[in-house]
């Protein structure tokens, strides 16, 4: 049973086709890596999964994205409510600059109308523990989120996304702006996170995909060429283009 099912998804920027007939399912508590050369549609795809793509002027989407059997593009569905259920972590850490560490994590809960201090405190600690950041910041929760290092800021953004208990977490190259030590911490974190949340992550690093994902989808020119178990895709790809990409012959 899949927690997220994508059926024949197409996306455009104005008249330019960005995605063509994408179908993909993500099972509960798994991590799916999306690989492929720059400009092949990976980031556009995950932005379609929580209705961020339509925020771009002239952009549009056709097809189905089912979250627990509900089409997130059905008429009357509130995009903001979808983004609470399908969280997003971006390429560059983006903590809210005028907010403390505590308020960064609590922001989504407050927007949802939760104001009771004890509930917020419990949720913030839980989220910071889940993002492996609690021990580093527990004594400076009132400090600005931007006072943290780059790797800590990215984990803060992960904690912010986790605070509202989304069943799905999207990550768009979350380690590309980080040093190797911070990258390793995020990878360790992803392995732990998928015990509690379904993760879909764009990465340009094929070694990273091999280390942390259960399944991998190879994108090329706006289409999925191949989607299978990570171990199978990297050792015995079915499509010649996949083999050429993972062996470095293009991309």
Secondary structure, DSSP 8 states (H G I E B T S, - for coil): -EEEEEEEEEEEETTEEEEEEEEEEEETT-EEEEE-STTSSHHHHHHHHTT-GGGSTTEEEEEEEEETTEETTSTT--HHHHHHHEEEE-SS----TTSBHHHHHHHHHHHTT---HHHHHHHHHHHHHHTT-HHHHTT-TTSBGGGS-HHHHHHHHHHHHHTT--SEEEEESTTTTS-HHHHHHHHHHHHHHTTTSEEEEE-S-HHHHHHH-SEEEEEETTEEEEEEEHHHHHHS-SSHHHHHHHTTS--
